[in-house]
Amino acid sequence: METYDLSKITSADFSKHLDQPIKIYFSETVAADARVVKVTDLDSYSPLERGAFSVVLQTVEDKSHYPQGVYVVDHPENKKLEVFLVPIGPGQNGMKYEAVFS
């Protein structure tokens, strides 16, 4: 699977997809439907031109808990992203995971 270069992705790449469907692959055989629920620009150092930001994804109708780790996120613009996700707790309809891009 070809993945997208994370150094080129920006907060705008996620902000324009707030509350839109996205898929998280926790393994080759386990995938969960999710939504982009929050995008936050961070005031922290980044060696990249784009700046640091965080994205919160929430699974839809799936409150399963997967440990922090690198998972594949299928971005709405057909970009496969290998992202380190951290579970941050249950949301209203599913589990929330955060990715920080620095």
C-alpha positions as CSV (number, residue, x, y, z in Angstrom):
1,M,0.0,0.0,0.0
2,E,1.4,3.4,-0.9
3,T,1.1,6.0,1.8
4,Y,1.1,9.8,1.7
5,D,4.0,11.8,3.0
6,L,2.9,13.1,6.4
7,S,5.3,16.1,6.2
8,K,3.0,17.5,3.4
9,I,-0.3,17.2,5.2
10,T,-1.7,20.2,6.9
11,S,-4.5,21.0,9.3
12,A,-6.6,22.3,6.4
13,D,-6.4,18.8,4.9
14,F,-8.5,17.7,7.8
15,S,-10.5,20.8,8.7
16,K,-12.3,20.8,5.4
17,H,-13.5,17.3,6.2
18,L,-15.0,18.0,9.7
19,D,-17.8,15.6,10.4
20,Q,-17.2,13.6,7.2
21,P,-16.6,9.9,7.1
22,I,-13.1,8.5,7.3
23,K,-12.0,4.9,7.8
24,I,-9.4,3.7,10.3
25,Y,-7.7,0.3,9.7
26,F,-6.6,-1.1,13.1
27,S,-5.3,-4.2,11.2
28,E,-5.5,-5.7,7.7
29,T,-8.8,-7.3,8.7
30,V,-10.3,-4.8,11.2
31,A,-11.5,-1.4,10.0
32,A,-13.8,1.1,11.7
33,D,-15.9,3.9,10.2
34,A,-15.0,7.2,11.9
35,R,-15.5,10.9,11.5
36,V,-13.1,13.9,11.9
37,V,-14.5,15.7,15.0
38,K,-11.8,18.2,15.8
39,V,-8.8,19.9,14.3
40,T,-6.5,22.1,16.4
41,D,-3.5,24.2,15.3
42,L,-0.8,24.0,18.0
43,D,1.6,26.6,19.1
44,S,4.5,24.2,19.4
45,Y,7.7,23.9,17.5
46,S,7.7,22.0,14.2
47,P,10.7,21.7,11.9
48,L,8.3,21.6,9.0
49,E,6.9,24.6,7.2
50,R,3.3,23.6,7.8
51,G,3.3,23.9,11.6
52,A,2.0,21.5,14.3
53,F,-1.6,20.4,14.7
54,S,-3.8,17.7,16.1
55,V,-6.8,15.8,14.8
56,V,-9.4,13.9,16.8
57,L,-11.2,11.1,15.1
58,Q,-14.2,9.3,16.5
59,T,-15.4,5.9,15.5
60,V,-19.0,5.6,14.5
61,E,-21.1,3.1,16.5
62,D,-18.0,1.3,17.6
63,K,-16.8,1.7,21.2
64,S,-14.0,-0.8,20.8
65,H,-10.8,0.3,22.4
66,Y,-7.6,-0.2,20.5
67,P,-4.2,0.6,22.1
68,Q,-2.1,3.5,20.9
69,G,-0.1,2.7,17.9
70,V,0.4,3.3,14.2
71,Y,-2.7,2.7,12.2
72,V,-3.7,3.4,8.6
73,V,-6.2,6.2,8.2
74,D,-8.0,6.4,4.8
75,H,-8.3,10.1,4.3
76,P,-11.3,11.4,2.3
77,E,-9.0,12.6,-0.5
78,N,-7.9,9.0,-1.1
79,K,-4.7,9.4,0.9
80,K,-3.5,6.5,3.0
81,L,-1.9,7.9,6.1
82,E,0.1,5.8,8.6
83,V,-0.6,7.7,11.7
84,F,0.2,7.2,15.4
85,L,-3.2,7.3,17.1
86,V,-3.8,7.6,20.9
87,P,-7.2,6.6,22.4
88,I,-8.5,9.6,24.4
89,G,-11.8,8.2,25.6
90,P,-15.3,7.3,24.6
91,G,-17.4,9.9,22.8
92,Q,-21.1,10.0,22.3
93,N,-21.3,7.3,19.7
94,G,-17.8,5.7,19.6
95,M,-14.2,5.9,20.8
96,K,-12.1,9.0,20.2
97,Y,-8.5,8.9,19.0
98,E,-6.0,11.7,18.6
99,A,-3.2,12.2,16.2
100,V,-0.6,14.9,16.6
101,F,1.3,16.1,13.6
102,S,4.5,18.0,14.7
